[in-house]
Amino acid sequence: MTQDYVALIDELKTGQRDKIMVTPETFMAFRAAWTNYPDREEIVGMAKRDGVIEYHYRSVDSR
């Protein structure tokens, strides 16, 4: 099943979701949605173990 990463990113931005966990197997699908997302600079990833990346929303105003 393919995730709708645009919808998940929208949920991050609106606060409905705290984070998105992306595995190495799903990274390219996430990346396709993220690179076309208008506010992609606000979607920040942090590397975790085993190639997993945890993405969260950080407002430009909170930097």
C-alpha positions as CSV (number, residue, x, y, z in Angstrom):
1,M,0.0,0.0,0.0
2,T,1.4,3.4,-1.0
3,Q,1.1,6.2,1.5
4,D,-0.4,9.5,0.5
5,Y,2.6,11.6,1.6
6,V,1.1,14.9,0.5
7,A,-1.8,14.3,2.9
8,L,0.6,13.2,5.7
9,I,2.7,16.4,5.2
10,D,-0.5,18.5,5.2
11,E,-1.4,16.8,8.6
12,L,2.1,17.8,9.9
13,K,1.6,21.4,8.9
14,T,-1.9,21.6,10.5
15,G,-0.8,19.9,13.7
16,Q,-3.0,16.8,13.2
17,R,0.2,14.7,13.2
18,D,3.4,15.2,15.2
19,K,5.8,13.2,12.9
20,I,6.1,11.0,9.8
21,M,8.5,8.0,10.0
22,V,10.0,7.2,6.6
23,T,11.9,4.0,6.0
24,P,14.5,3.4,3.4
25,E,12.0,1.4,1.4
26,T,9.5,4.3,1.3
27,F,11.9,7.2,1.1
28,M,11.6,7.7,-2.7
29,A,7.8,7.9,-2.5
30,F,8.1,10.4,0.4
31,R,10.8,12.4,-1.5
32,A,8.6,12.8,-4.6
33,A,5.8,14.4,-2.5
34,W,8.2,16.4,-0.4
35,T,10.2,18.0,-3.3
36,N,6.9,19.2,-4.9
37,Y,5.5,20.5,-1.6
38,P,5.3,24.3,-1.5
39,D,6.5,24.7,2.1
40,R,9.1,21.9,2.1
41,E,11.7,23.9,4.0
42,E,9.4,23.7,7.0
43,I,9.4,19.8,6.9
44,V,12.5,18.8,8.7
45,G,14.0,15.3,9.0
46,M,16.1,13.7,11.7
47,A,18.0,10.5,11.0
48,K,17.2,7.6,13.3
49,R,18.5,4.1,13.4
50,D,18.4,1.6,10.5
51,G,18.0,4.3,7.9
52,V,14.7,5.6,9.3
53,I,14.1,9.3,9.1
54,E,11.6,11.1,11.4
55,Y,10.1,14.2,9.7
56,H,8.3,17.0,11.7
57,Y,7.0,20.4,10.9
58,R,9.0,23.5,12.0
59,S,7.5,26.8,11.2
60,V,9.8,29.4,9.5
61,D,8.7,31.8,12.3
62,S,10.0,29.4,15.0
63,R,13.6,29.2,13.8
